[in-house]
Every structure is written in C-alpha cells, then in structure tokens.
Amino acid sequence: MEGKGKEIVVGHSISKSSVECHKYYLARRTTMEMLRDRGYDVSDEDINLSLQQFRALYGEHPDVDLLRISAKHRFDSSKKISVVFCGTGIVKVNAMRVIAADVLSRENITGLILVLQSHITNQALKAVELFSFKVELFEITDLLVNVSKHVLRPKHQVLNDKEKESLLKKFSIEEKQLPCLSSKDPIVRYYGLETGQVMKVTYKDELSESHVTYRCVS
C-alpha cells in the first residue's frame, strides 16, 4: 500500500511540473509574438521553439531569471524593451526595487513588461509609477493564448501618425468623433497602444463582404 501511495505522489509531482513548464513556454512564446507585432526584433527561431526544445533549455522548473527577454525596435534603435517574469510569490515593493536595480544596471531600456504570477501589492504598484519609462503588467494567464490570433477576433492594424492624419482629413472629422477603444481592451494592451492611437478594424466572414471601421484608444 505504501509503495502505491508513493507512486501516486510522484505521478502528481511530474504532472504539476509539466504544467508549470508548459505555462512558461506558452507565455514566453506569446510575449515574443507580441514584441514582434509591436515592431521589435524577435527571431522566428525563438518564436518557433518547440515545447521539447524549451524543456531541454530551461528544464521542468524554469528559472524565471533565465526567461528574461530583451529586444530592440526594428525601425527605431533607440527603443529597447525588457521582459521580466516574476516568481510565484506576492510581488512586494522590495521586489520592485530589486527588479529596477537589476534591469537598469544591465541595459538602457525605454520600456519594461512584468509578467506576474501572483498578487502585486499597492506599494509595489506605486513603485512602478516612479519608473522613468513605461511599465506594463501582464498576468501570466493572459499570455497563454495570443489574443490577436483568435479565430473570432477581427483583424486589427495600428495606424501610424501619417495614416491617422490622412484618415481624419479624408472624412473631415476630429479624433474625438471616432468610436472609442478602451485602453484596457486586450488587443490594445497586446499592441501596447497609447491614448489617441487609432486602429483599423476589419470584420470579415464567409457570408458577407468585409467591413472596416476605425477606433481610437481612449
């Protein structure tokens, strides 16, 4: 009976570690796809890494420090972003100070993404506001699936400043007259958009022609 009990415990442990590894794998892949879609230089090799290859590199219990990502923007070399995966514990203000000191000592960045697995305290959130660059917070569960690839989601395209200006001029409208898109919308967060940026949204199905609308982040 004791032997059988041990076998069950070991089996459960293996299953739990496999789930943990798979979660990190999916979240890291989605994050790299997100960075690429924002214009950062991320290789296809990194994005197409298989789960088996990921396990070989990082093990069943990945060290979050080794999962860190740094990337430069393809069209603006002055823009550099870093992605830090936080551990499973509650993120407190001291942890934020450590992250800040560590990131700033390694590289000069213009943006930071923190991937959280647990609760972040109010004091830690206030510390985030003191950073001199934009800091984005994502729950790891939000990154297990790439929201931009969902079969039911319409196609989104971010307009640059010239395209936005041309759109407003074409229809003789002001920015405030465009339909709004919440800054908390998953697709807005995916692209890291700021207030005032405009997205072209194309709806298409098999039974009707495509329909295009434009929405402004509010």
N, C-alpha and C positions, 0 to 999 in steps of 0.2 A: 504493500500500500504506500509506503514511504517513497519507494522508487517511482511509482506512478505520479505521486504528488510533485516530485521534483521535475519530472518530465513536463508536466503541465506548466509549472512556473517558468522553466527555461523557454518553452514554446511561446509563452506570453511575452517574455522579455525580448525574444527575437522579433516577434511581430511588432512590438512597440517601437523598437529601434528602426525597423524597416519603414514604419510610418513616418517617424521623425525625419529620417534621411530623405524620403520621398517628398515630404513637405518642403524641406530646404531646397531640394532640387527644383521643384515647380516654381517656388517663389523667386529663386535666383534667375531662372530662365525667363520668367515673365518680366522681372526687373530689367534684364538686359534687352529684351524686346522693347520695353518701354523707353529705355535710353536711346536705342537705335531710332525709334519712331520720333523722338524729340530732336534728332539730328546729331546724336553723339556717335563717336567712332567705336562701334562694337562689332567684333568679327563674327562671321557666320559660324566659324568653328566653335566659338564659345556658346553661341545660342543653340547650336545643334548637338551639343554634348549629350550623350545618352545617359540614362539613369545608371547603367552599369559603369560607364566611364566616370560619372560623378562619384559613385561609391568607391571606385578604385583610387580616386584623387583625395577624397575627404573622409572616407570611412563611414560606418553606420551612425556614428555620433559626431557629426561635423563640428569643428571648432569654428565658432562664429567669426573670429578674427580672420580666419583664412578665407571666408566667404566675401570679404570686402571687395567692392568694385570701384575702380576709378576710370574715368573716361573723359576725353577732350571732345569738344564740339567740332564736327567736320568742317563747318564753314566759318567758325569764329574761334581761333586758337586761344583766345583769352578766357573762354568759358570752359571750366573744368568742374566736374561733379564727382562726388564720392558717395558711395552707398555703404552704410554700416548696418549689419544685422545685430540687434541686441539679443542678449541671452533670455532665458525663460523667467528670470526673476523680475520683480517690480522695478521699473526704471525710476530711480530717485535722482535728486539734484546732484549728488556726488557723482553718479554715473555719467550725467551730462557733462560735468566738468572734466571728467577723465576723457570722454569722447572728444570734447572740444580741444583739449590739450594735445591729445594724440593725433587728431586729424590735422590740426594747424601746424604741428611740428613736422609732419611728413610732407605736406604739399600745400600749395596755394590754390584754394578752391573758391568757386563762386556759387556753389550750391551743394546741399547735403540732403540725402534721403536716409531716414532712420526706419528700419523695419522692426516693428515691435511684436513681441510675443506675449506680452503681459501688460498690466496697467501701468500708466505713467502718471506720477503724482503732479499735483498742481504746481508745486515748487519747481519741478523739473520742466514743466511747460513754460513757466515764467523764464527759466534759464534759457530755453530755446529762443525766446523773443529777443534775447540780448546778443545773439549771433549777428555778425556783420553781413551775413549772406542769407539767402533763402534756405529755410529748413523745412522739409516735408516729412510728415509722419504717415506711415502706412502700417496697418495691421498685416501680419504675415498671411492671415486668411484671405485678405483682399487681393493677394497676389498669386493665389493658387491657380487662378484662371485669368487669361488675358481678356479683359472686357472688350477690347477693340475687335476681337475675333469672334464674338458671339454671333451665332447664325441669325438671330432675330434683331441684332443691332444694325441700324443703318450705317452707311459709310460716312465717316467724318473726315474732313480735311481742314486743317488750320490755315487761315488766310494770313499772308504777311501784310505789312503796313500798306504797301502799294496796292495790293489786291483789295484790302478793306476800303481804302480811299476811293478806288475805282468803283467799287460796289455802291458806296453811299452816293457817289456822283451820278452813277447810272440811273438810280431810282429816285434821285433828289430827296434823300431822307437823311436824318441825323442818326447817330449811333443809338440814342435812346429809343428810337422808333422800331428797332429790330426786336424780335422776340428774345426773351431772356433765357439764359442757360446758367443754372446755379453753379457757383464756384465749388459746391460740394458734390456735384454730379460726378460719378465715377469716371466718365470719359474726359471730363475737364481735369480731374486730378491725374489721370493717366498721362495726359499730354503736358501737365504742369503749367496750365494756362493762367494768365493774369486777368484781372478785371479789365474789360474793354476789348479784349481779343475776340475775334469773330471766327466762327466755324461754319463751313458749308456742309450741310447735312443732306445726303441723298438717300431717299427711300425708294426701294425697288422690290417688286415681287413678280411672280410669274404671270399674274392675271392682269396687270396694268402697267402703264408706262412709268418710268422713273419720275419721281417728284423731288424737286430741290427746294430747300429753304435755308435761310441763314439765321444764325442765333449768336447773340452777343453775351459773353460771360459777365455776370453781374456780381 
